[in-house]
Amino acid sequence: MNIELFYNPGNVVCNYLDIHNDHRFILRVFVNLTYYGHLAVGLALLYTRYMNF
């Protein structure tokens, strides 16, 4: 397994699909935003669930 999958999954997907040029940039942005967005929402969910407000 490539360690880059954890910090830059968009690049790994583009390399796997052999995508180049502008399409590569767009796909990397989409995949990275999706990945880090899910991670941020998961952390926010854990934070609000276990903190007493």
Backbone atoms as SQL, in Angstrom:
CREATE TABLE atoms (id INTEGER PRIMARY KEY, chain TEXT, resi INTEGER, resn TEXT, atom TEXT, x REAL, y REAL, z REAL);
INSERT INTO atoms VALUES
  (1, 'A', 1, 'MET', 'N', 0.845, -1.176, 0.000),
  (2, 'A', 1, 'MET', 'CA', 0.000, 0.000, 0.000),
  (3, 'A', 1, 'MET', 'C', 0.894, 1.244, 0.000),
  (4, 'A', 2, 'ASN', 'N', 0.517, 2.212, -0.768),
  (5, 'A', 2, 'ASN', 'CA', 1.265, 3.455, -0.882),
  (6, 'A', 2, 'ASN', 'C', 0.864, 4.396, 0.256),
  (7, 'A', 3, 'ILE', 'N', 1.844, 4.934, 1.006),
  (8, 'A', 3, 'ILE', 'CA', 1.562, 5.828, 2.140),
  (9, 'A', 3, 'ILE', 'C', 0.947, 7.143, 1.657),
  (10, 'A', 4, 'GLU', 'N', 1.156, 7.485, 0.395),
  (11, 'A', 4, 'GLU', 'CA', 0.594, 8.721, -0.156),
  (12, 'A', 4, 'GLU', 'C', -0.926, 8.693, -0.175),
  (13, 'A', 5, 'LEU', 'N', -1.503, 7.516, -0.118),
  (14, 'A', 5, 'LEU', 'CA', -2.957, 7.378, -0.108),
  (15, 'A', 5, 'LEU', 'C', -3.585, 8.103, 1.070),
  (16, 'A', 6, 'PHE', 'N', -2.876, 8.226, 2.190),
  (17, 'A', 6, 'PHE', 'CA', -3.429, 8.843, 3.387),
  (18, 'A', 6, 'PHE', 'C', -3.360, 10.367, 3.378),
  (19, 'A', 7, 'TYR', 'N', -2.379, 10.969, 2.709),
  (20, 'A', 7, 'TYR', 'CA', -2.274, 12.424, 2.727),
  (21, 'A', 7, 'TYR', 'C', -2.555, 13.075, 1.374),
  (22, 'A', 8, 'ASN', 'N', -2.602, 12.329, 0.289),
  (23, 'A', 8, 'ASN', 'CA', -2.925, 12.881, -1.026),
  (24, 'A', 8, 'ASN', 'C', -3.623, 11.818, -1.881),
  (25, 'A', 9, 'PRO', 'N', -4.852, 11.472, -1.522),
  (26, 'A', 9, 'PRO', 'CA', -5.526, 10.397, -2.246),
  (27, 'A', 9, 'PRO', 'C', -5.855, 10.756, -3.688),
  (28, 'A', 10, 'GLY', 'N', -6.026, 12.030, -3.988),
  (29, 'A', 10, 'GLY', 'CA', -6.330, 12.439, -5.359),
  (30, 'A', 10, 'GLY', 'C', -5.211, 12.109, -6.320),
  (31, 'A', 11, 'ASN', 'N', -3.990, 12.265, -5.888),
  (32, 'A', 11, 'ASN', 'CA', -2.841, 11.953, -6.727),
  (33, 'A', 11, 'ASN', 'C', -2.742, 10.455, -6.997),
  (34, 'A', 12, 'VAL', 'N', -3.039, 9.651, -5.988),
  (35, 'A', 12, 'VAL', 'CA', -3.003, 8.191, -6.145),
  (36, 'A', 12, 'VAL', 'C', -4.062, 7.742, -7.137),
  (37, 'A', 13, 'VAL', 'N', -5.257, 8.319, -7.052),
  (38, 'A', 13, 'VAL', 'CA', -6.335, 7.961, -7.979),
  (39, 'A', 13, 'VAL', 'C', -5.965, 8.358, -9.401),
  (40, 'A', 14, 'CYS', 'N', -5.394, 9.541, -9.572),
  (41, 'A', 14, 'CYS', 'CA', -5.004, 9.992, -10.910),
  (42, 'A', 14, 'CYS', 'C', -3.892, 9.119, -11.497),
  (43, 'A', 15, 'ASN', 'N', -2.945, 8.725, -10.672),
  (44, 'A', 15, 'ASN', 'CA', -1.901, 7.822, -11.152),
  (45, 'A', 15, 'ASN', 'C', -2.471, 6.471, -11.538),
  (46, 'A', 16, 'TYR', 'N', -3.406, 5.971, -10.754),
  (47, 'A', 16, 'TYR', 'CA', -4.015, 4.672, -11.041),
  (48, 'A', 16, 'TYR', 'C', -4.812, 4.705, -12.350),
  (49, 'A', 17, 'LEU', 'N', -5.533, 5.802, -12.582),
  (50, 'A', 17, 'LEU', 'CA', -6.348, 5.929, -13.791),
  (51, 'A', 17, 'LEU', 'C', -5.571, 6.507, -14.975),
  (52, 'A', 18, 'ASP', 'N', -4.311, 6.881, -14.764),
  (53, 'A', 18, 'ASP', 'CA', -3.434, 7.438, -15.801),
  (54, 'A', 18, 'ASP', 'C', -4.054, 8.678, -16.453),
  (55, 'A', 19, 'ILE', 'N', -4.416, 9.651, -15.605),
  (56, 'A', 19, 'ILE', 'CA', -5.025, 10.899, -16.058),
  (57, 'A', 19, 'ILE', 'C', -3.978, 11.998, -16.008),
  (58, 'A', 20, 'HIS', 'N', -3.965, 12.859, -17.022),
  (59, 'A', 20, 'HIS', 'CA', -2.962, 13.920, -17.135),
  (60, 'A', 20, 'HIS', 'C', -3.619, 15.271, -17.416),
  (61, 'A', 21, 'ASN', 'N', -2.845, 16.329, -17.307),
  (62, 'A', 21, 'ASN', 'CA', -3.195, 17.709, -17.646),
  (63, 'A', 21, 'ASN', 'C', -4.300, 18.276, -16.761),
  (64, 'A', 22, 'ASP', 'N', -5.212, 19.065, -17.347),
  (65, 'A', 22, 'ASP', 'CA', -6.245, 19.748, -16.575),
  (66, 'A', 22, 'ASP', 'C', -7.221, 18.782, -15.919),
  (67, 'A', 23, 'HIS', 'N', -7.484, 17.678, -16.549),
  (68, 'A', 23, 'HIS', 'CA', -8.389, 16.692, -15.972),
  (69, 'A', 23, 'HIS', 'C', -7.824, 16.151, -14.665),
  (70, 'A', 24, 'ARG', 'N', -6.510, 16.039, -14.612),
  (71, 'A', 24, 'ARG', 'CA', -5.846, 15.561, -13.400),
  (72, 'A', 24, 'ARG', 'C', -6.073, 16.538, -12.250),
  (73, 'A', 25, 'PHE', 'N', -5.931, 17.815, -12.518),
  (74, 'A', 25, 'PHE', 'CA', -6.130, 18.826, -11.483),
  (75, 'A', 25, 'PHE', 'C', -7.559, 18.789, -10.945),
  (76, 'A', 26, 'ILE', 'N', -8.526, 18.725, -11.827),
  (77, 'A', 26, 'ILE', 'CA', -9.930, 18.728, -11.421),
  (78, 'A', 26, 'ILE', 'C', -10.259, 17.483, -10.603),
  (79, 'A', 27, 'LEU', 'N', -9.813, 16.324, -11.039),
  (80, 'A', 27, 'LEU', 'CA', -10.084, 15.091, -10.306),
  (81, 'A', 27, 'LEU', 'C', -9.375, 15.084, -8.954),
  (82, 'A', 28, 'ARG', 'N', -8.138, 15.574, -8.905),
  (83, 'A', 28, 'ARG', 'CA', -7.420, 15.635, -7.626),
  (84, 'A', 28, 'ARG', 'C', -8.144, 16.528, -6.635),
  (85, 'A', 29, 'VAL', 'N', -8.610, 17.683, -7.087),
  (86, 'A', 29, 'VAL', 'CA', -9.336, 18.597, -6.205),
  (87, 'A', 29, 'VAL', 'C', -10.612, 17.932, -5.698),
  (88, 'A', 30, 'PHE', 'N', -11.374, 17.309, -6.586),
  (89, 'A', 30, 'PHE', 'CA', -12.617, 16.660, -6.190),
  (90, 'A', 30, 'PHE', 'C', -12.374, 15.533, -5.184),
  (91, 'A', 31, 'VAL', 'N', -11.414, 14.681, -5.466),
  (92, 'A', 31, 'VAL', 'CA', -11.138, 13.542, -4.570),
  (93, 'A', 31, 'VAL', 'C', -10.608, 14.029, -3.236),
  (94, 'A', 32, 'ASN', 'N', -9.693, 14.986, -3.233),
  (95, 'A', 32, 'ASN', 'CA', -9.134, 15.480, -1.972),
  (96, 'A', 32, 'ASN', 'C', -10.192, 16.199, -1.137),
  (97, 'A', 33, 'LEU', 'N', -11.042, 17.008, -1.766),
  (98, 'A', 33, 'LEU', 'CA', -12.098, 17.684, -1.011),
  (99, 'A', 33, 'LEU', 'C', -13.089, 16.690, -0.429),
  (100, 'A', 34, 'THR', 'N', -13.405, 15.659, -1.185),
  (101, 'A', 34, 'THR', 'CA', -14.319, 14.633, -0.681),
  (102, 'A', 34, 'THR', 'C', -13.689, 13.896, 0.497),
  (103, 'A', 35, 'TYR', 'N', -12.447, 13.509, 0.349),
  (104, 'A', 35, 'TYR', 'CA', -11.733, 12.759, 1.397),
  (105, 'A', 35, 'TYR', 'C', -11.603, 13.590, 2.674),
  (106, 'A', 36, 'TYR', 'N', -11.071, 14.793, 2.553),
  (107, 'A', 36, 'TYR', 'CA', -10.863, 15.613, 3.732),
  (108, 'A', 36, 'TYR', 'C', -12.173, 16.159, 4.287),
  (109, 'A', 37, 'GLY', 'N', -13.181, 16.341, 3.443),
  (110, 'A', 37, 'GLY', 'CA', -14.493, 16.756, 3.914),
  (111, 'A', 37, 'GLY', 'C', -15.132, 15.704, 4.793),
  (112, 'A', 38, 'HIS', 'N', -15.056, 14.445, 4.358),
  (113, 'A', 38, 'HIS', 'CA', -15.591, 13.360, 5.177),
  (114, 'A', 38, 'HIS', 'C', -14.813, 13.227, 6.489),
  (115, 'A', 39, 'LEU', 'N', -13.521, 13.405, 6.424),
  (116, 'A', 39, 'LEU', 'CA', -12.700, 13.339, 7.631),
  (117, 'A', 39, 'LEU', 'C', -13.071, 14.460, 8.606),
  (118, 'A', 40, 'ALA', 'N', -13.260, 15.676, 8.102),
  (119, 'A', 40, 'ALA', 'CA', -13.607, 16.805, 8.956),
  (120, 'A', 40, 'ALA', 'C', -14.985, 16.628, 9.577),
  (121, 'A', 41, 'VAL', 'N', -15.940, 16.143, 8.803),
  (122, 'A', 41, 'VAL', 'CA', -17.286, 15.926, 9.339),
  (123, 'A', 41, 'VAL', 'C', -17.268, 14.820, 10.389),
  (124, 'A', 42, 'GLY', 'N', -16.489, 13.781, 10.162),
  (125, 'A', 42, 'GLY', 'CA', -16.375, 12.716, 11.150),
  (126, 'A', 42, 'GLY', 'C', -15.784, 13.211, 12.455),
  (127, 'A', 43, 'LEU', 'N', -14.744, 14.036, 12.365),
  (128, 'A', 43, 'LEU', 'CA', -14.145, 14.598, 13.572),
  (129, 'A', 43, 'LEU', 'C', -15.101, 15.547, 14.285),
  (130, 'A', 44, 'ALA', 'N', -15.855, 16.339, 13.521),
  (131, 'A', 44, 'ALA', 'CA', -16.838, 17.241, 14.127),
  (132, 'A', 44, 'ALA', 'C', -17.950, 16.450, 14.807),
  (133, 'A', 45, 'LEU', 'N', -18.364, 15.350, 14.188),
  (134, 'A', 45, 'LEU', 'CA', -19.387, 14.501, 14.799),
  (135, 'A', 45, 'LEU', 'C', -18.891, 13.905, 16.114),
  (136, 'A', 46, 'LEU', 'N', -17.671, 13.407, 16.114),
  (137, 'A', 46, 'LEU', 'CA', -17.106, 12.861, 17.353),
  (138, 'A', 46, 'LEU', 'C', -16.980, 13.936, 18.423),
  (139, 'A', 47, 'TYR', 'N', -16.557, 15.129, 18.023),
  (140, 'A', 47, 'TYR', 'CA', -16.388, 16.227, 18.964),
  (141, 'A', 47, 'TYR', 'C', -17.719, 16.619, 19.598),
  (142, 'A', 48, 'THR', 'N', -18.762, 16.760, 18.773),
  (143, 'A', 48, 'THR', 'CA', -20.053, 17.182, 19.323),
  (144, 'A', 48, 'THR', 'C', -20.725, 16.061, 20.096),
  (145, 'A', 49, 'ARG', 'N', -20.457, 14.830, 19.772),
  (146, 'A', 49, 'ARG', 'CA', -21.097, 13.719, 20.471),
  (147, 'A', 49, 'ARG', 'C', -20.511, 13.528, 21.881),
  (148, 'A', 50, 'TYR', 'N', -19.212, 13.729, 22.033),
  (149, 'A', 50, 'TYR', 'CA', -18.567, 13.434, 23.305),
  (150, 'A', 50, 'TYR', 'C', -18.269, 14.659, 24.164),
  (151, 'A', 51, 'MET', 'N', -18.566, 15.846, 23.665),
  (152, 'A', 51, 'MET', 'CA', -18.410, 17.064, 24.478),
  (153, 'A', 51, 'MET', 'C', -19.764, 17.499, 24.982),
  (154, 'A', 52, 'ASN', 'N', -19.837, 17.896, 26.226),
  (155, 'A', 52, 'ASN', 'CA', -21.080, 18.370, 26.801),
  (156, 'A', 52, 'ASN', 'C', -21.204, 19.869, 26.612),
  (157, 'A', 53, 'PHE', 'N', -22.257, 20.289, 25.958),
  (158, 'A', 53, 'PHE', 'CA', -22.470, 21.724, 25.743),
  (159, 'A', 53, 'PHE', 'C', -23.612, 22.212, 26.597);
